[in-house]
């Protein structure tokens, strides 16, 4: 997902795919975090589990894609 797509997809279902952990699941995009690191600024996504509405996951925007 690109940073420009965050606002249009808030509170919508997205697909989270992590190659590192092997997770491939649907979540709700509930927020975005703008951070400053050693290499400049970057975004992170805040995802919530739609089944429980309690589990929150923070990940890179590169790990999620919009479900059409």
C-alpha distances in whole Angstrom, upper triangle without the diagonal:
4,7,8,7,8,11,11,10,12,15,13,13,9,10,10,12,13,16,18,19,18,17,15,15,14,14,14,11,14,13,12,14,14,17,19,20,22,20,19,16,13,10,11,10,13,13,16,18,19,22,24,22,23,21,18,16,14,11,9,5,6,8,6,5,7,11,13
4,5,5,7,10,11,11,13,16,15,15,13,14,14,15,17,18,20,22,22,20,19,19,18,17,16,13,15,14,11,13,13,15,17,18,21,18,16,14,11,9,11,11,14,15,19,21,22,25,27,24,25,23,20,18,16,13,10,7,8,11,9,9,10,14,15
4,5,6,8,10,11,12,15,15,16,14,16,16,17,18,21,22,23,24,22,21,21,19,17,16,13,14,12,9,10,10,13,15,16,19,17,15,12,9,7,9,10,13,15,18,21,22,26,26,24,25,23,20,18,15,13,11,8,10,13,11,12,12,16,17
4,6,7,8,10,12,15,15,17,15,17,18,20,21,24,25,26,26,25,23,22,20,19,17,14,15,13,11,13,13,16,18,20,22,20,18,15,13,11,13,13,15,17,20,23,23,27,28,25,26,25,22,20,18,17,14,11,13,15,14,13,12,16,17
4,6,6,6,9,12,11,13,11,14,15,17,19,22,24,25,24,22,20,19,17,16,14,11,13,12,11,14,14,17,20,22,24,22,20,17,14,12,13,11,14,15,17,20,20,24,25,22,24,23,20,19,17,15,14,10,12,14,11,10,9,12,13
4,6,5,6,10,10,12,11,14,14,17,19,22,23,24,24,21,20,18,16,14,12,8,10,8,7,10,11,15,18,20,23,22,19,16,13,10,10,9,11,12,15,17,18,22,22,19,21,20,17,16,14,13,12,9,12,13,11,11,10,13,14
4,5,6,9,10,13,13,16,17,20,22,25,27,27,27,24,23,21,18,16,13,10,10,9,9,12,13,17,20,22,26,24,22,18,16,13,13,11,13,14,16,19,19,22,23,20,22,21,19,18,17,17,16,13,16,17,14,14,12,15,16
4,6,9,9,12,12,15,17,20,23,26,27,27,27,24,22,20,17,15,13,10,12,11,12,15,17,20,23,25,29,27,24,21,18,15,16,13,15,15,17,19,18,22,23,20,23,22,20,20,19,18,17,14,17,17,14,13,10,12,12
4,6,5,8,8,12,14,17,19,23,25,24,24,21,19,17,13,12,9,7,9,10,11,14,16,20,23,25,28,26,24,21,18,15,14,11,12,12,13,15,15,18,20,17,20,19,17,16,16,16,15,12,15,15,11,10,8,10,11
4,5,8,9,13,14,18,20,24,25,24,24,21,19,17,14,11,8,5,6,7,9,12,15,18,22,24,28,26,24,21,18,14,13,10,10,10,11,14,13,17,18,15,17,17,14,15,14,15,15,13,16,16,13,12,10,12,14
4,7,9,13,14,18,20,24,25,24,24,20,19,16,12,9,6,5,5,8,11,15,18,21,24,27,30,29,27,24,21,17,15,12,10,9,9,11,10,14,15,12,14,15,13,14,15,16,17,15,18,17,14,14,11,12,14
4,6,10,12,16,19,22,24,23,22,19,17,14,10,8,5,6,8,10,13,17,19,22,26,28,31,30,28,25,21,18,16,12,12,10,10,12,10,14,15,13,16,16,15,15,16,16,17,14,17,16,12,11,8,8,10
4,7,10,13,16,19,21,20,19,16,13,10,6,6,5,6,9,12,14,18,21,23,27,28,31,30,29,25,22,18,16,13,12,9,10,10,8,12,14,13,15,15,14,14,15,15,16,14,15,14,10,9,7,6,9
4,6,10,13,16,18,17,16,13,11,8,6,5,6,6,10,12,13,16,19,21,24,25,28,27,26,23,19,16,14,11,11,9,10,11,10,14,16,14,17,15,14,12,13,12,13,11,12,10,6,6,5,5,9
4,6,10,13,15,14,13,10,7,6,5,6,9,9,13,15,15,18,20,22,25,26,28,27,26,24,20,17,15,12,13,10,12,11,12,14,17,16,18,15,14,12,13,12,12,11,11,8,5,5,6,6,10
4,7,10,12,11,10,7,6,5,6,7,10,10,13,14,14,16,19,20,23,23,25,24,24,22,18,15,13,10,11,9,11,11,12,15,16,16,17,14,12,10,11,9,10,9,9,6,4,7,9,10,14
4,6,9,9,7,6,5,7,9,10,13,14,17,17,17,19,21,21,24,23,25,24,24,23,19,17,14,13,14,12,14,14,16,18,19,19,20,16,15,12,13,10,10,10,9,5,6,8,11,12,16
4,5,6,5,5,7,9,12,13,16,16,18,19,18,19,20,21,23,22,23,22,23,22,18,17,14,13,14,13,15,15,18,19,20,20,20,17,15,12,12,9,10,11,9,6,8,11,15,16,19
4,6,5,7,9,12,15,16,19,19,22,22,21,22,23,23,24,23,24,23,24,23,20,19,17,16,18,17,19,19,21,23,24,24,24,20,19,15,15,12,12,14,11,8,11,14,17,18,22
4,6,8,11,14,17,18,21,20,23,22,21,21,23,22,23,21,22,22,24,23,20,19,17,17,18,17,19,19,22,23,24,24,23,19,18,15,14,12,12,15,13,10,13,16,20,21,25
4,6,9,12,15,16,19,19,21,22,21,22,24,23,25,23,25,25,26,25,22,20,17,17,17,16,17,17,20,20,21,21,20,17,16,13,14,12,13,16,14,11,14,17,20,21,24
4,6,10,13,15,19,19,22,23,22,23,25,25,27,26,28,27,28,27,23,22,19,18,19,17,18,17,19,20,21,22,21,18,17,15,16,14,15,16,15,11,13,15,18,19,22
4,6,10,11,15,16,19,20,20,21,24,24,27,26,28,27,28,26,22,20,17,16,16,13,14,13,15,16,17,18,18,14,14,12,13,12,14,15,14,10,11,13,16,16,20
4,7,10,13,15,18,19,20,22,24,25,28,27,29,28,29,27,23,21,18,16,16,13,14,12,14,15,17,18,18,15,15,13,15,13,14,15,13,10,10,11,13,13,16
4,7,10,12,15,17,18,21,24,25,28,28,30,29,29,27,23,20,17,15,14,11,11,9,10,11,14,14,16,13,13,12,14,13,15,15,15,11,10,11,12,11,15
4,7,10,13,15,17,19,22,24,27,28,31,30,29,27,23,20,17,13,13,9,9,8,8,10,12,12,14,12,12,12,14,13,15,14,15,12,9,10,10,9,12
4,6,9,12,14,16,20,22,25,26,29,28,27,24,21,17,14,11,9,6,6,5,6,9,11,10,11,10,9,9,11,12,14,13,15,12,9,10,10,10,14
4,6,9,12,15,18,21,24,26,29,28,27,24,20,16,14,10,8,5,5,6,6,10,11,9,11,11,10,10,12,12,14,13,15,13,11,11,10,10,13
4,6,8,11,15,17,21,22,26,25,23,20,17,13,11,7,6,5,7,9,10,13,14,11,13,12,10,10,10,11,12,10,13,12,9,10,9,11,14
4,7,10,14,17,20,22,26,26,24,20,17,13,11,8,6,6,6,10,10,14,14,10,12,11,9,10,10,12,14,13,16,15,13,14,13,15,17
4,7,10,13,17,19,23,22,20,17,14,10,9,6,5,7,9,13,14,17,17,13,14,14,10,10,9,11,12,11,15,15,13,14,14,16,19
4,7,10,13,16,19,19,17,13,10,7,6,5,6,9,12,15,17,20,20,17,17,16,12,11,9,10,10,9,13,13,12,14,14,17,20
4,6,10,12,16,16,14,10,8,6,5,6,7,11,14,18,20,23,22,19,18,17,13,12,9,10,10,10,14,15,14,17,18,21,23
4,7,10,14,13,11,7,6,5,7,9,11,15,18,21,23,26,26,23,22,21,17,15,12,12,11,11,14,16,16,18,19,23,25
4,7,10,11,8,6,5,6,8,11,13,16,19,23,25,28,27,24,23,22,18,16,12,12,11,12,15,17,18,20,22,25,28
4,7,8,6,4,6,9,11,14,16,20,23,26,29,32,31,28,27,25,21,19,15,15,14,15,17,19,20,23,25,28,31
4,5,5,6,7,10,12,16,18,21,24,27,30,33,32,29,28,26,22,20,16,15,13,15,17,18,21,23,26,29,32
4,6,8,10,14,15,19,21,24,28,30,33,36,35,33,31,29,25,23,19,18,16,18,18,21,23,26,28,32,35
4,7,9,12,15,18,21,24,28,30,33,36,35,33,32,29,26,23,19,17,15,16,16,19,21,24,26,30,32
4,7,11,13,17,20,23,26,29,32,35,34,32,31,29,25,22,19,17,15,15,16,19,21,23,25,29,31
4,7,10,14,17,20,23,27,29,32,31,29,28,26,22,20,16,15,13,13,15,17,19,21,23,26,28
4,7,10,13,16,20,23,25,29,28,26,25,23,19,17,13,11,9,9,11,14,15,17,19,23,25
4,7,10,13,17,20,22,25,25,22,22,20,16,14,10,9,7,7,10,12,12,14,16,20,22
4,7,10,13,16,19,22,21,19,19,16,13,10,7,6,5,6,9,10,10,13,15,18,21
4,6,10,13,15,18,18,16,16,14,10,8,6,5,6,6,9,9,8,11,12,15,18
4,7,10,13,16,15,12,12,10,7,6,5,7,9,9,13,12,11,13,14,16,19
4,7,9,12,12,10,10,8,6,5,6,8,10,11,13,11,10,12,12,14,17
4,6,9,8,6,7,6,5,6,9,11,14,14,17,14,13,15,15,15,18
4,6,6,5,7,5,7,8,11,13,16,16,18,15,14,15,15,15,18
4,6,5,8,9,10,12,15,16,19,18,20,18,15,16,15,14,17
4,6,8,9,11,13,17,19,22,22,23,20,18,19,18,17,19
4,5,7,10,13,16,18,22,22,24,21,19,21,20,20,22
4,6,8,11,14,17,20,20,23,20,18,20,19,19,21
4,6,10,13,16,20,21,23,20,19,21,21,21,24
4,7,10,13,17,18,20,17,16,19,20,20,23
4,7,10,13,15,17,15,14,17,18,19,22
4,6,10,12,14,11,11,15,16,18,21
4,7,9,12,10,11,14,16,18,22
4,7,8,7,8,12,14,17,20
4,5,6,7,11,14,17,20
4,5,6,8,11,14,17
4,6,8,11,14,17
4,7,11,13,16
4,7,9,13
4,7,9
4,6
4
